[in-house]
Amino acid sequence: MKTKRLIETLERVDTWPAHAQDELAEIVLDIDAGLKDVVYEATPEELEGIDRGLRDAAEGRFATDEEVEATFAKFRRK
């Protein structure tokens, strides 16, 4: 069973570029996993990134406000 809102949304998604549809699919899979009480297991690459971030934080290395703003600006809709 699909709600009317979901049906309308999926019709819009059909017009999206492939990369946007793939991004939505990842979000949907995350939601689905949460509904099934699946425990997320990080990849080795993700674990390395987490460890790197924890080391940087322990050493007091953080992004400046300008670096954070520049990063967010890349993802904002224009």
Secondary structure, 3 states (H helix, E strand, C coil): CCCHHHHHHHHHHCCCCHHHHHHHHHHHHHHHHHHCCCCCCCCHHHHHHHHHHHHHHHCCCCCCHHHHHHHHHHHCCC
